[in-house]
Amino acid sequence: MPYTDQTEFINANQLERETEMVSSGGENQVYAFLVLQDGYGVRKEFPIIQSRTIIGRESNRSDVIIDDPTVSAIHCVITFERGNFYLQDLGSLNGTYVNPTSFSGKGNPIKSVLLHNHDRIKIGRSSMTFIKAS
């Protein structure tokens, strides 16, 4: 079922090409990245270069900062453990959603979930696509 939220997602083939351009070695090795389409249509890319990446609104407490009043100060976290990525909600007010299927772009909020390549993450009015680096 296609994603029907107002936010338009990037074509999967385009994301695969962009993934190939990501550095695969060195001091700042990129494990994955998030492609953000915020509620205003602005596209941003955030490399995941740590084993723990906090996503939220507050700049001094979050690694990925989303300027959206419907996003909590520290909303959720992506962790990299034993070769897998996990997304965990940190008690946010508006919830964290993965691959929402309803017209409103929501579904059941997650507590913790294993992330897969090209999973769609929705927090507040913002939507992100999770991409594993190759």
DSSP file with accessible surface (Angstrom, degrees, kcal/mol):
  #  RESIDUE AA STRUCTURE BP1 BP2  ACC     N-H-->O    O-->H-N    N-H-->O    O-->H-N    TCO  KAPPA ALPHA  PHI   PSI    X-CA   Y-CA   Z-CA
    1    1 A M              0   0  180      0, 0.0     3,-0.1     0, 0.0     2,-0.0   0.000 360.0 360.0 360.0 127.6    0.0    0.0    0.0
    2    2 A P        -     0   0  103      0, 0.0     2,-0.3     0, 0.0     0, 0.0  -0.336 360.0-101.1 -69.4 151.4    1.5    3.4   -1.0
    3    3 A Y        -     0   0   38      1,-0.1     6,-0.1   102,-0.0    98,-0.1  -0.539  36.1-172.0 -72.1 129.0    2.2    5.9    1.7
    4    4 A T        +     0   0   57     98,-0.3    -1,-0.1    -2,-0.3    97,-0.1   0.267  37.5 123.5-114.1  12.6   -0.5    8.5    1.6
    5    5 A D  S    S-     0   0   27     95,-0.2    99,-0.1     2,-0.1   100,-0.1  -0.250  75.9-109.0 -65.8 162.1    0.7   11.2    4.0
    6    6 A Q  S    S+     0   0  194     97,-0.1     2,-0.3    98,-0.1    -1,-0.1   0.773  97.5  91.1 -65.4 -24.7    1.0   14.7    2.6
    7    7 A T  S    S-     0   0   19     30,-0.1     2,-0.4     1,-0.0    -2,-0.1  -0.584  76.0-138.3 -74.9 130.9    4.8   14.4    2.7
    8    8 A E        -     0   0  162     -2,-0.3     2,-0.2    -4,-0.1    -2,-0.1  -0.753  16.1-140.7 -92.5 130.3    6.3   13.1   -0.5
    9    9 A F        -     0   0   41     -2,-0.4     2,-0.1    -6,-0.1     3,-0.1  -0.604  22.0-101.6 -91.6 154.0    9.0   10.5   -0.1
   10   10 A I        -     0   0   28     -2,-0.2    -1,-0.1     1,-0.1     5,-0.0  -0.419  47.1 -93.8 -69.2 144.3   12.1   10.3   -2.2
   11   11 A N     >  -     0   0   92      1,-0.1     4,-2.0    -2,-0.1     3,-0.3  -0.332  30.5-128.9 -58.2 135.1   12.2    7.6   -4.9
   12   12 A A  H  > S+     0   0   52      1,-0.2     4,-2.1     2,-0.2     5,-0.2   0.869 107.9  54.1 -59.5 -37.6   13.9    4.4   -3.5
   13   13 A N  H  > S+     0   0  106      2,-0.2     4,-2.1     1,-0.2    -1,-0.2   0.900 106.6  51.8 -65.2 -38.0   16.2    4.2   -6.5
   14   14 A Q  H  > S+     0   0   64     -3,-0.3     4,-2.2     1,-0.2    -2,-0.2   0.920 109.4  50.4 -63.0 -41.4   17.4    7.8   -5.8
   15   15 A L  H  X S+     0   0    2     -4,-2.0     4,-2.4     1,-0.2    -2,-0.2   0.895 107.5  53.3 -64.6 -39.2   18.1    6.8   -2.2
   16   16 A E  H  X S+     0   0   68     -4,-2.1     4,-1.7     2,-0.2    -1,-0.2   0.925 109.4  48.8 -61.6 -42.6   20.1    3.8   -3.3
   17   17 A R  H  X S+     0   0  147     -4,-2.1     4,-0.8     1,-0.2    -2,-0.2   0.918 112.0  48.9 -63.2 -41.9   22.3    5.9   -5.5
   18   18 A E  H >< S+     0   0   25     -4,-2.2     3,-0.6     1,-0.2     4,-0.5   0.878 106.5  57.0 -65.9 -35.7   22.8    8.4   -2.7
   19   19 A T  H >< S+     0   0    3     -4,-2.4     3,-1.4     1,-0.2   115,-0.4   0.893 100.5  57.7 -61.7 -38.4   23.7    5.5   -0.3
   20   20 A E  H 3< S+     0   0  138     -4,-1.7    -1,-0.2     1,-0.3    -2,-0.2   0.791 102.0  56.3 -63.8 -25.1   26.5    4.5   -2.7
   21   21 A M  T << S+     0   0  149     -4,-0.8    -1,-0.3    -3,-0.6    -2,-0.2   0.603  83.9 106.3 -83.0  -9.9   28.0    7.9   -2.3
   22   22 A V  S <  S-     0   0   36     -3,-1.4   112,-0.1    -4,-0.5     7,-0.0  -0.474  82.3-104.8 -73.7 138.0   28.3    7.7    1.5
   23   23 A S        -     0   0   69     -2,-0.2     7,-1.0     1,-0.1    -1,-0.1  -0.320  28.1-165.5 -61.5 138.9   31.8    7.1    2.9
   24   24 A S        +     0   0   88      5,-0.1     2,-0.3    -4,-0.1    -1,-0.1   0.250  63.0  27.2-112.2  13.2   32.3    3.6    4.0
   25   25 A G  S    S+     0   0   33      3,-0.1     3,-0.3     0, 0.0     5,-0.1  -0.914  74.5  63.8-155.9-177.1   35.5    4.0    6.0
   26   26 A G  S >  S-     0   0   66     -2,-0.3     3,-0.8     1,-0.2     0, 0.0  -0.256  94.7 -43.1  88.0-174.9   37.6    6.3    8.1
   27   27 A E  T 3  S+     0   0  184      1,-0.3     2,-0.4    -2,-0.1    -1,-0.2   0.831 134.9  44.3 -62.8 -37.3   37.1    8.1   11.4
   28   28 A N  T 3  S+     0   0  103     -3,-0.3    -1,-0.3     2,-0.0    -3,-0.1  -0.393  80.0 179.7-107.2  56.8   33.5    9.2   10.6
   29   29 A Q    <   -     0   0   80     -3,-0.8     2,-0.6    -2,-0.4    -5,-0.1  -0.338  23.5-135.1 -61.3 132.1   32.2    6.0    9.2
   30   30 A V        +     0   0   19     -7,-1.0    19,-0.2     1,-0.2     3,-0.1  -0.801  23.6 179.6 -91.9 122.2   28.5    6.4    8.2
   31   31 A Y        -     0   0   79     17,-3.0   102,-1.9    -2,-0.6     2,-0.3   0.754  68.3 -32.8 -88.2 -32.6   26.4    3.4    9.3
   32   32 A A  E     -AB  48 132A   0     16,-1.1    16,-3.9   100,-0.3    -1,-0.4  -0.944  60.3-137.3-168.2 177.2   23.2    4.7    7.9
   33   33 A F  E     -AB  47 131A   5     98,-2.6    98,-2.7    14,-0.3     2,-0.4  -0.988   8.7-131.1-151.2 162.2   21.4    8.0    7.3
   34   34 A L  E     -AB  46 130A   0     12,-2.6    12,-2.7    -2,-0.3     2,-0.6  -0.938  10.5-154.2-111.3 133.7   18.0    9.6    7.7
   35   35 A V  E     -AB  45 129A   1     94,-2.3    94,-2.1    -2,-0.4     2,-0.4  -0.957  21.3-157.4-106.5 114.8   16.4   11.6    4.9
   36   36 A L  E     -AB  44 128A   1      8,-3.4     8,-2.0    -2,-0.6     2,-0.5  -0.804  21.2-175.7 -99.6 131.0   14.0   14.0    6.5
   37   37 A Q  E     -AB  43 127A  25     90,-3.4    90,-2.5    -2,-0.4     6,-0.2  -0.966  26.0-156.0-115.8 105.0   11.1   15.7    4.8
   38   38 A D    >   -     0   0   17      4,-2.3     3,-2.1    -2,-0.5    88,-0.1  -0.184  34.0 -91.2 -78.2 177.8    9.8   18.1    7.4
   39   39 A G  T 3  S+     0   0   38      1,-0.3    -1,-0.1     2,-0.1    87,-0.1   0.609 126.5  54.5 -64.9 -10.5    6.2   19.4    7.6
   40   40 A Y  T 3  S-     0   0  153      2,-0.1    -1,-0.3   -33,-0.0    86,-0.1   0.285 120.2-104.3-105.8   6.5    7.2   22.4    5.5
   41   41 A G  S <  S+     0   0   51     -3,-2.1     2,-0.4     1,-0.3    -2,-0.1   0.582  71.4 145.0  84.6   9.4    8.6   20.3    2.6
   42   42 A V        -     0   0   66      1,-0.0    -4,-2.3     2,-0.0     2,-0.5  -0.678  38.8-146.5 -84.5 132.2   12.3   20.9    3.4
   43   43 A R  E     +A   37   0A  86     -2,-0.4     2,-0.3    -6,-0.2    -6,-0.2  -0.857  23.6 168.3-102.6 130.3   14.6   18.0    2.7
   44   44 A K  E     -A   36   0A  82     -8,-2.0    -8,-3.4    -2,-0.5     2,-0.4  -0.980  22.8-144.0-136.8 150.5   17.6   17.3    5.0
   45   45 A E  E     -A   35   0A  91     -2,-0.3   -10,-0.2   -10,-0.2    -2,-0.0  -0.955  11.3-169.4-117.3 135.7   20.0   14.4    5.3
   46   46 A F  E     -A   34   0A  38    -12,-2.7   -12,-2.6    -2,-0.4     2,-0.2  -0.970  15.0-142.2-125.8 114.5   21.5   13.2    8.6
   47   47 A P  E     -A   33   0A  75      0, 0.0     2,-0.8     0, 0.0   -14,-0.3  -0.499  10.9-137.5 -72.7 143.0   24.3   10.7    8.6
   48   48 A I  E     +A   32   0A   1    -16,-3.9   -17,-3.0    -2,-0.2   -16,-1.1  -0.907  40.2 153.9 -98.8 106.2   24.2    8.1   11.5
   49   49 A I        +     0   0   69     -2,-0.8     2,-0.3   -19,-0.2    -1,-0.1   0.274  51.6  64.2-119.1   8.7   27.9    7.9   12.6
   50   50 A Q  S    S-     0   0   86    -22,-0.1     3,-0.1     1,-0.0   -19,-0.1  -0.864  82.3-119.2-127.2 164.5   27.4    6.8   16.2
   51   51 A S  S    S+     0   0   78     -2,-0.3    29,-2.5     1,-0.2     2,-0.4   0.646 107.1  39.2 -78.7 -10.5   26.0    3.7   17.9
   52   52 A R  E     +E   79   0B 127     27,-0.2     2,-0.5     2,-0.0    27,-0.2  -0.959  68.1 179.6-142.1 119.3   23.4    5.9   19.6
   53   53 A T  E     -E   78   0B   3     25,-3.0    25,-2.8    -2,-0.4     2,-0.4  -0.972  14.1-152.8-126.6 116.1   21.6    8.8   17.8
   54   54 A I  E     -E   77   0B  28     -2,-0.5    10,-2.4    23,-0.2     9,-2.0  -0.738   6.8-159.1 -91.2 133.7   19.0   10.9   19.6
   55   55 A I  E     +Ef  76  64B   0     21,-3.2    21,-2.1    -2,-0.4    20,-1.8  -0.942  35.7 110.2-112.4 129.7   16.3   12.6   17.5
   56   56 A G  E    S- f   0  65B   0      8,-2.4    10,-2.5    -2,-0.5    17,-0.2  -0.980  70.5 -92.0-175.6-173.0   14.4   15.5   18.9
   57   57 A R  S    S+     0   0   99     15,-1.9     2,-0.6    -2,-0.3    16,-0.2   0.739  90.8  88.4 -91.0 -28.0   13.7   19.2   18.9
   58   58 A E    >>  -     0   0   62     15,-1.7     3,-1.3    14,-0.2     4,-1.2  -0.651  62.4-155.0 -86.9 120.9   16.2   20.4   21.5
   59   59 A S  T 34 S+     0   0   87     -2,-0.6    -1,-0.1     1,-0.3     3,-0.1   0.795  90.1  51.5 -67.6 -31.0   19.6   21.3   20.0
   60   60 A N  T 34 S+     0   0  129      1,-0.2    -1,-0.3     3,-0.0    -2,-0.1   0.538 119.9  34.5 -86.8  -1.3   21.7   20.7   23.1
   61   61 A R  T <4 S+     0   0  126     -3,-1.3     2,-0.3    12,-0.2    -2,-0.2   0.444 107.5  70.9-125.6  -5.2   20.3   17.2   23.8
   62   62 A S     <  -     0   0   10     -4,-1.2    -7,-0.2     1,-0.1     3,-0.2  -0.900  53.2-159.1-120.6 146.2   19.7   15.8   20.3
   63   63 A D  S    S+     0   0   81     -9,-2.0     2,-0.6    -2,-0.3    -8,-0.2   0.805  95.9  41.7 -85.7 -37.1   22.0   14.6   17.5
   64   64 A V  E    S-f   55   0B   3    -10,-2.4    -8,-2.4   -18,-0.1     2,-0.5  -0.968  84.8-157.5-111.6 114.2   19.3   15.0   14.8
   65   65 A I  E     -f   56   0B  67     -2,-0.6     2,-0.5   -10,-0.2    -8,-0.2  -0.830   9.0-170.3-101.6 125.8   17.5   18.3   15.5
   66   66 A I        -     0   0    1    -10,-2.5     2,-1.7    -2,-0.5     5,-0.1  -0.962  16.9-146.5-118.1 115.7   14.0   18.7   14.1
   67   67 A D        +     0   0  128     -2,-0.5   -10,-0.1     3,-0.1    -2,-0.0  -0.615  56.9 120.4 -82.2  83.5   12.5   22.2   14.3
   68   68 A D    >   -     0   0    2     -2,-1.7     3,-2.2     3,-0.1    -2,-0.1  -0.935  59.5-144.5-150.7 118.0    8.9   21.1   14.8
   69   69 A P  T 3  S+     0   0   91      0, 0.0    55,-0.1     0, 0.0   -12,-0.1   0.696 101.3  61.3 -62.9 -15.3    6.8   22.0   17.8
   70   70 A T  T 3  S+     0   0   40     53,-0.1     2,-0.4     2,-0.1    54,-0.3   0.455  88.8  86.4 -90.1   1.1    5.1   18.6   17.7
   71   71 A V  S <  S-     0   0    1     -3,-2.2    -3,-0.1    -5,-0.1   -15,-0.1  -0.852  83.7-121.1 -98.9 134.1    8.4   16.8   18.2
   72   72 A S    >   -     0   0   25     -2,-0.4   -15,-1.9     1,-0.1     3,-0.5  -0.285  27.0-105.0 -70.3 161.1    9.5   16.3   21.8
   73   73 A A  T 3  S+     0   0   18      1,-0.3   -15,-1.7   -17,-0.2     2,-0.5   0.919 120.1  13.1 -53.4 -50.4   12.8   17.8   23.1
   74   74 A I  T 3  S+     0   0   50    -18,-0.2    -1,-0.3   -17,-0.1   -18,-0.3  -0.923  84.5 166.3-123.9 103.6   14.2   14.2   23.0
   75   75 A H    <   -     0   0    0    -20,-1.8    15,-2.7    -3,-0.5    17,-0.5   0.919  53.7 -19.8 -90.0 -50.6   11.7   12.3   21.0
   76   76 A C  E     -EG  55  89B   0    -21,-2.1   -21,-3.2    13,-0.3     2,-0.4  -0.945  53.6-134.3-155.1 171.4   13.4    8.9   20.0
   77   77 A V  E     -EG  54  88B   0     11,-2.3    11,-2.4    -2,-0.3     2,-0.5  -0.994   3.7-149.6-138.1 141.5   16.7    7.2   19.6
   78   78 A I  E     -EG  53  87B   1    -25,-2.8   -25,-3.0    -2,-0.4     2,-0.4  -0.956  21.9-171.4-106.6 126.9   18.3    5.0   17.0
   79   79 A T  E     -EG  52  86B  17      7,-2.4     7,-2.6    -2,-0.5     2,-0.6  -0.911  17.4-145.7-118.6 149.6   20.8    2.5   18.3
   80   80 A F  E     + G   0  85B  60    -29,-2.5     2,-0.4    -2,-0.4     5,-0.2  -0.967  29.8 164.6-114.8 113.5   23.2    0.2   16.5
   81   81 A E  E >   - G   0  84B  85      3,-2.9     3,-2.2    -2,-0.6    -2,-0.1  -0.994  63.0 -17.8-135.8 129.0   23.7   -3.1   18.2
   82   82 A R  T 3  S-     0   0  211     -2,-0.4    -1,-0.1     1,-0.3     3,-0.1   0.861 128.3 -47.5  46.9  44.2   25.2   -6.4   16.9
   83   83 A G  T 3  S+     0   0   47      1,-0.2     2,-0.3     0, 0.0    -1,-0.3   0.499 119.7 100.7  82.7   2.7   24.7   -5.3   13.3
   84   84 A N  E <   -G   81   0B  60     -3,-2.2    -3,-2.9    32,-0.0     2,-0.4  -0.906  62.4-136.4-122.4 152.5   21.1   -4.1   13.6
   85   85 A F  E     -G   80   0B   6     30,-0.5    30,-3.1    -2,-0.3     2,-0.4  -0.880  20.7-168.9-105.6 137.0   19.5   -0.7   14.0
   86   86 A Y  E     -GH  79 114B  56     -7,-2.6    -7,-2.4    -2,-0.4     2,-0.5  -0.958  10.6-152.0-125.7 144.2   16.7   -0.2   16.5
   87   87 A L  E     -GH  78 113B   0     26,-2.9    26,-2.4    -2,-0.4     2,-0.4  -0.965  16.4-177.2-115.1 130.0   14.3    2.7   17.0
   88   88 A Q  E     -GH  77 112B  88    -11,-2.4   -11,-2.3    -2,-0.5     2,-0.2  -0.995  23.9-131.6-131.0 130.9   12.9    3.5   20.4
   89   89 A D  E     -G   76   0B  25     22,-1.9   -13,-0.3    -2,-0.4   -14,-0.1  -0.577  13.5-148.1 -73.7 139.9   10.4    6.1   21.5
   90   90 A L        -     0   0   55    -15,-2.7   -14,-0.1    -2,-0.2   -16,-0.1  -0.144  61.4 -74.2-105.1  39.3   11.7    8.0   24.5
   91   91 A G  S    S-     0   0   69      1,-0.1   -15,-0.1    20,-0.1   -16,-0.1   0.807  73.8-179.8  77.3  32.0    8.2    8.8   26.0
   92   92 A S        -     0   0   16    -17,-0.5    -1,-0.1     1,-0.1     4,-0.1  -0.207  33.5-127.4 -64.6 156.1    7.4   11.4   23.5
   93   93 A L  S    S+     0   0  150      1,-0.2    -1,-0.1     2,-0.1   -22,-0.1   0.901 105.6  34.1 -71.2 -41.5    4.0   13.2   23.7
   94   94 A N  S    S-     0   0   61    -24,-0.3    -1,-0.2     1,-0.2    30,-0.1   0.412 108.2-125.0-101.0   1.6    2.9   12.6   20.1
   95   95 A G        -     0   0    9     28,-0.1    29,-0.6    -3,-0.1     2,-0.4   0.113  12.9 -96.4  82.6 165.1    4.5    9.2   19.5
   96   96 A T  E     -C  123   0A   0     14,-0.4    14,-3.0    27,-0.1     2,-0.4  -0.987  35.9-164.8-123.6 133.9    6.9    7.6   17.0
   97   97 A Y  E     -C  122   0A  26     25,-2.3    25,-2.9    -2,-0.4     2,-0.5  -0.942   8.1-157.9-126.0 141.3    5.5    5.7   14.0
   98   98 A V  E    S-C  121   0A  27     10,-0.4    23,-0.2    -2,-0.4    10,-0.1  -0.982  77.2 -12.0-120.7 128.9    7.2    3.4   11.6
   99   99 A N  S    S-     0   0   55     21,-3.6    -1,-0.2    -2,-0.5    22,-0.1   0.922  82.0-155.6  49.9  55.1    5.8    2.7    8.1
  100  100 A P        -     0   0    5      0, 0.0     7,-0.2     0, 0.0   -96,-0.2  -0.301  15.0-173.5 -61.3 144.2    2.4    4.4    8.9
  101  101 A T        +     0   0   88      5,-0.8     6,-0.1   -98,-0.1     2,-0.1   0.588  48.0  91.5-117.5 -15.5   -0.4    3.1    6.7
  102  102 A S  S >  S-     0   0   46      4,-1.5     3,-1.9     1,-0.1   -98,-0.3  -0.361  85.4-107.3 -83.3 165.7   -3.4    5.2    7.4
  103  103 A F  T 3  S+     0   0  173      1,-0.3   -97,-0.1     2,-0.1    -1,-0.1   0.853 119.5  58.2 -58.6 -35.0   -4.4    8.3    5.5
  104  104 A S  T 3  S-     0   0   74    -99,-0.1    -1,-0.3     1,-0.1   -98,-0.1   0.602 115.8-115.8 -73.7  -7.3   -3.5   10.5    8.5
  105  105 A G  S <  S+     0   0    0     -3,-1.9    -2,-0.1     1,-0.3     2,-0.1   0.619  83.0 100.5  83.1  11.6    0.1    9.0    8.3
  106  106 A K        +     0   0   83     -6,-0.1    -4,-1.5    -7,-0.1    -5,-0.8  -0.347  33.1 153.4-114.0-162.7   -0.3    7.4   11.7
  107  107 A G        -     0   0   39     -7,-0.2    -8,-0.1    -6,-0.1    -1,-0.0  -0.872  66.8 -17.9 171.4-137.5   -1.0    3.9   12.9
  108  108 A N  S    S-     0   0  147     -2,-0.3   -10,-0.4   -10,-0.1   -13,-0.0  -0.808  70.6-121.4 -94.7 128.4    0.1    2.4   16.2
  109  109 A P        -     0   0   76      0, 0.0   -12,-0.2     0, 0.0     2,-0.2  -0.350  28.7-128.4 -65.6 148.4    2.9    4.3   17.9
  110  110 A I        -     0   0   30    -14,-3.0   -14,-0.4     1,-0.2     3,-0.1  -0.607  20.9-168.5 -95.0 156.9    6.0    2.1   18.6
  111  111 A K  S    S-     0   0  181      1,-0.4   -22,-1.9    -2,-0.2     2,-0.3   0.718  82.4 -15.3-100.8 -50.0    7.9    1.6   21.8
  112  112 A S  E    S+H   88   0B  74    -24,-0.2    -1,-0.4     2,-0.0     2,-0.3  -0.965  71.2 172.5-154.8 140.2   10.9   -0.1   20.2
  113  113 A V  E     -H   87   0B  44    -26,-2.4   -26,-2.9    -2,-0.3     2,-0.4  -0.997  36.1-111.2-151.5 148.2   11.3   -1.7   16.8
  114  114 A L  E     -H   86   0B  58     -2,-0.3     2,-0.3   -28,-0.2   -28,-0.3  -0.679  40.8-134.7 -75.4 128.3   14.0   -3.2   14.6
  115  115 A L        -     0   0    1    -30,-3.1   -30,-0.5    -2,-0.4     2,-0.3  -0.680  18.5-163.3 -90.2 145.0   14.6   -0.9   11.6
  116  116 A H    >   -     0   0  102     -2,-0.3     3,-2.1   -32,-0.1    14,-0.2  -0.870  38.6 -77.8-120.8 156.1   14.9   -2.1    8.0
  117  117 A N  T 3  S+     0   0   58     -2,-0.3    14,-0.2     1,-0.3    -1,-0.1  -0.250 117.7  13.8 -53.7 133.4   16.3   -0.3    5.0
  118  118 A H  T 3  S+     0   0   51     12,-2.6    -1,-0.3     1,-0.2    13,-0.2   0.573  85.5 156.6  72.7  14.1   13.8    2.2    3.6
  119  119 A D    <   -     0   0   15     -3,-2.1    11,-2.9    11,-0.4     2,-0.5  -0.441  39.4-131.2 -63.4 143.8   11.6    2.2    6.7
  120  120 A R  E     - D   0 129A  58      9,-0.2   -21,-3.6    -2,-0.1     2,-0.5  -0.873  20.0-163.3-100.5 130.3    9.6    5.4    7.0
  121  121 A I  E     -CD  98 128A   0      7,-3.1     7,-3.1    -2,-0.5     2,-0.5  -0.948   2.3-166.5-115.9 129.8    9.6    7.1   10.4
  122  122 A K  E     +CD  97 127A  14    -25,-2.9   -25,-2.3    -2,-0.5     2,-0.4  -0.976  14.1 164.6-121.2 123.7    7.0    9.7   11.3
  123  123 A I  E >   -CD  96 126A   0      3,-2.4     3,-2.1    -2,-0.5   -27,-0.1  -0.995  66.2 -34.8-134.7 129.9    7.4   12.0   14.4
  124  124 A G  T 3  S-     0   0   16    -29,-0.6   -53,-0.1    -2,-0.4   -56,-0.0  -0.311 122.6 -30.9  58.6-135.5    5.3   15.1   14.7
  125  125 A R  T 3  S+     0   0   99     -3,-0.1     2,-0.3     2,-0.0    -1,-0.3   0.394 121.5  95.7 -90.5   2.0    4.7   16.6   11.3
  126  126 A S  E <   - D   0 123A   0     -3,-2.1    -3,-2.4   -88,-0.1     2,-0.4  -0.740  54.6-163.6-102.5 145.0    8.0   15.3   10.0
  127  127 A S  E     -BD  37 122A   0    -90,-2.5   -90,-3.4    -2,-0.3     2,-0.3  -0.965   6.4-173.3-126.7 142.4    8.7   12.2    8.1
  128  128 A M  E     -BD  36 121A   0     -7,-3.1    -7,-3.1    -2,-0.4     2,-0.5  -0.942  17.8-141.3-131.7 153.5   12.1   10.4    7.6
  129  129 A T  E     -BD  35 120A   7    -94,-2.1   -94,-2.3    -2,-0.3     2,-0.5  -0.972  19.9-139.1-113.6 129.6   13.3    7.5    5.5
  130  130 A F  E     -B   34   0A   0    -11,-2.9   -12,-2.6    -2,-0.5     2,-0.4  -0.775  22.1-173.9 -89.4 127.2   15.9    5.3    7.2
  131  131 A I  E     -B   33   0A   0    -98,-2.7   -98,-2.6    -2,-0.5     2,-0.3  -0.984  17.0-141.8-126.9 123.6   18.7    4.2    4.8
  132  132 A K  E     -B   32   0A  70     -2,-0.4  -100,-0.3  -100,-0.2     2,-0.2  -0.648  26.3-120.0 -79.1 136.2   21.5    1.7    5.6
  133  133 A A              0   0   26   -102,-1.9  -113,-0.1    -2,-0.3  -114,-0.1  -0.503 360.0 360.0 -72.3 144.6   24.9    2.6    4.2
  134  134 A S              0   0  107   -115,-0.4    -1,-0.1    -2,-0.2  -102,-0.0  -0.476 360.0 360.0 -93.5 360.0   26.3   -0.1    1.9
